């Protein structure tokens, strides 16, 4: 049985898809991680995700970066170390690589053609201390597409 969520990417080339749902991480961090791996070869993306997951490499933020620190690793550009988001994206990426192997795609020629993260759901949470305070619990979804070059 298929997922209720479709993919926002369609391609005529040989490709492999993977997506993750209800991820408990900031969608802004997930967007930044996906933007950093998009367009890279699968081996480069795997190395980036492995290094960023342990905090050896900073993730560059193209959006949502006001009042963010500059990183010397990134040549003075803005970035952070969102390890939780990197680990979740790495799981979806590994699933996409496994799907590519199952479909018979050449592992040497794979590249990340599409990587995207979106908000999925808002769940209201209330705190009753003196007066009610609402803080929403947000989930996100990630989709990755690998194509042969």
N, C-alpha and C positions, 0 to 999 in steps of 0.2 A: 504494500500500500504506500502510495506517495505521500509526500509532505503537503501540508495545507499551504505552505509558502512556496511560491515559485521562485525562479531565479531572475534577476534583473539583467542578465547577460545572455545573449544568444550568439552563436558562432557557427560558421560553416566548416571551420577547420576541425581536426581531431582534437577533442578536449575532454577534460575530466573535471567534474564539479564536486563541491562539498560545502555544507553549510552547518552552522551550529545555532541553536535556539536557546532562549531564556538564559543568556549568559549574565552572570552576576558580576558585572564590571562596568565601568564608566564607558558609555558609547563614544565619548570624545577621545578617550585613550585608545579604544579599539580602532577608531577612524584613523588616528595618527599611525598606529602600527601597520594597518592595511596600506596606507599611503606610502610607507617606507619600503614595503616589499613589492608593490605593484611595478611591473615592467622588468623585474630582475629574473635571472634564470632560477630554476628551482634549487640548484645547489647553493647559489649566492643567498637566496632567501632563507634556506635552512640554516646556513652559517650565521646570518644576521639574527634570526630568531633564537638560536641556541645561545649566542653571546648576549643578547639583550635580556634573555630570561634569567641570567645569573648576574646582571648588572655590569657587565664588561663594556657594553656599548649603549650609547644614548640613542633615544628615538627622537627624531626631529619632528617638531610640531609645525605644520603649515597653517593650521587654523586653531582657534581657541587658545591663543598663546599670549594674551595680554599679561603683563607683569610677570612673565616667566623668565627664568634665568637663562643666560647664554652659556653654552658648553664649548669648551676648547676642543673636545672630540669632534664636534660638528663644524669646526672652523668659525666659531663665534656665533653660530645660529642658535635659535631657541630650541630647547629640548628637555626631556625628562627621562626617567627610568621607570615606566609603567610595567613592572614585572608581572602583575596579575593578568593584565590584558595581553601581554606577550605570550604567556603560557596558554591562554585560551585560544589565541590565534594560531599558535604552534600546533595545538591539537587538531584544529580544523585543517591546517596545512598538511599535516601528516595523513589525515584522512583523504585529502585530495590526491596526494602522491600515491597512496594505496589504491585509490580508484583508477588512477592513470596506469598503474602496473597491471591491474585487473583487465583494463581495456586494451592492453598490449601497446601502449605508447612507449616511445623510446625515452628512457630516463635522462639521457644526456642532452636531449633536445627540448626538454620541458622548460617553459617560462611562465611566470605568473601574469596572465593576461588581464585578470580582473580580481580585485580584492576590495570588498566593501563591508561597512558596518552600518547598521541602522538601529534606531530605537525600536523596541518591540512593544513593551507594555509599561503602564504606570499603575502601581498599586498604592493606594493611599494608606498612610500609617499615621496614627494619632498618638500623641503623648499627652497624658492628662496630669500635669503637675502644675497646680495653681490655675492655669488656664489651658485650654486645648491648643496644641501646636501640631500642625500637619507637616509631615515630611514624606515625600513620595519615594517609593522604592521602584527604581527603573531597571528594566532588563533590556538586553540588546540581542541582535542576531548578526552573524558574520557569514559571508559567502565568499568562496575563493574558486577561481577557474584557472586551470593549468592547460596550456596549449602547446603543441609541438611547433617549433620555429619553422 
